[in-house]
Amino acid sequence: MRKTGQKIVAVRAYVVEGGGADYHDQGQEHWIVQQISTPMSIYPAYKDTRTSFGINALKTIVVEVEVENGEIGFGISTGGYPASWLIMNHLERFIVGQPAENVEIMWDQMYRASMYYGRKGIVMNAISAVDLALWDLLGRLREEPVYAMIGGKVREELEFYATGPRPDLAKDMGFIGGKMPLVYGPADGEDGLRKNLNQAEEMRNRVGDDFWLMWDCWMSLDLPYAQKLMEGSDKLGFKWVEECFNPDDYWSYRDLKKRAGNNIMVTGGEHEATRYGFRLLLEFCDLDIIQPDVGWCGGLTELIKIGNLAESFGKLVIPHGSGVYSHHYVTTKVNSPFTEYLMMSPNADKVVPQFYPLLKDEPIPVNGKLKVSDKPGFGVELNRDAGLVEIKKGQTLAGAFIK
């Protein structure tokens, strides 16, 4: 029975400590932290692994929102102790006491109230986690999956490309394409560029001409290097080059797009936030595909607005791999014909859940496809044995770190 008219009585924020639940904290042997070109690759001390400069420092957060009858929704993002502290000591006031249906006003109040210090980064991660918890809660109250509340399905199954260092294995698993992490950036010079293109040619020979190949450049390139990489990859039939630049360097995105041929796309937006940032990527940069992460861009409430804006520009929205949280969005949108799956096994040789062990019943693609669950909310349950550390309201940020 639908439970409407419920007011929110509590917000709780947790940091996930250990247990492998943070996909940036998988140990030194995992491909996702090994040598990948990053903005820090210009410094030798921070070149070999992403953990060396602290990509795993902030940790995963979980937010719960509870209403009068005891129903609870939850959402996940990153941001660790600082984000959790902000939720409990600032954002919580805009949630408690509100009817669960008031998702739009809660988002707007959180955003406006934090505008003087927020807009992107940790603050937007925090807002995103709260927003996802609200949508999960509302679905549970209405006994509907999230996709049904935002427009309903336009396709019965999602198709995925795989992100990881082994597109050849991804092809065997049924994925439609493979996106490789770029290993060598501008600090490696022309020799590094040749190594990248040699890897690209080798992988093209392995997978054949019809399987999609793409580069994930993770904010690490300058314009001259990105142009050379794009031109060489275009000759090998690559589908796109992704997130080449500092997310605030809209000018380089614009210029790279102008220099792109007709057969390779320029994409980005994983580390962009809100409709305002994405308006620049669409209107000024003319990116072919935008790739918001629903846990970082402002949550589902903002992703819907970003997607509608992209649709008006005739552009695709292919969210950064964020599991069930983006699945419910993608299945409702005509201009999201496929989506991303992060290969979370250490050697990218098998399909495993993205958020394991944090989620119970997390769906994974089979033969590169997945049908979005009809269960209420986002269709998954929280594993409370996954190392959750609660951050209390009024607790000092320093106190939050003291076990």
JOWOTA-V299283 format. One line per field, one symbol per residue. phi: phi as a letter, one per 20 degrees, with the letter a starting at -180 (. if undefined). burial: I if it has 24 or more other C-alpha atoms within 12 Angstrom, else O. Layout:
# JOWOTA-V299283
phi=???
burial=???
This chain:
# JOWOTA-V299283
phi=.fdemeefdbccccdedmnmfefecdnfefgfdfgcfcfeffdgfdefcfffdnfefemfdcddccdgenfcdbccbdplffffffffdcfgfedfnefgfefffffffffffdffcdnbmgfffffffffffffffffffelcfggfedpnfdbecedcdddrecgfffffenfeacdeffeddgfemffffffgffffffffffenfeefcbddelmdddfgfffffffffgfemfebddlfcggeefffggffffeffedcddcrogdebmfffffffeeeemffcdcfefecepnfgegfffffffffemdedcgggcmgfegffffddfecfbbdcefefgdldbecffegefdemffcfdlmcbeffeffmencdeefeenedfdefnffffffeee
burial=OOOOOIIIIIIIIIIIIIIIIIIIIIIOOIIIIIIIIIIIIOOOOOIIIIIIOOIIOIIIIIIIIIIOOOIIIIIIIIIIIIIIIIIIIIIIOIIIOIIIIIIIOIIIOIIOOIOOOIIIIIIIIIIIIIIIIIIIIIIIIIIIIIIIIIOOIOIOIIIIIIIIIIIIIIIIIIIIIIIIIIIIIIOIOOOOIOOIIOIIOOIIOOIOOOIIIIIIIIIIIIIOIIIIIIIIIIOIIIIIIIIIIIIOIIOIIIIIIOIIOOOIIIIIIIIIIIIOIIIIIIIOIIIIIIIIIIIIIIIIIIIIIIIIIIIOIOIIIIIIIIIIIIIIIIIIIIIIIIIIIIIIIIIIIIIIIIIIIIIOOIIIIOOIIIIIIIIIIIIIIIOOOIIIIIIIIOOOOOOIOOO
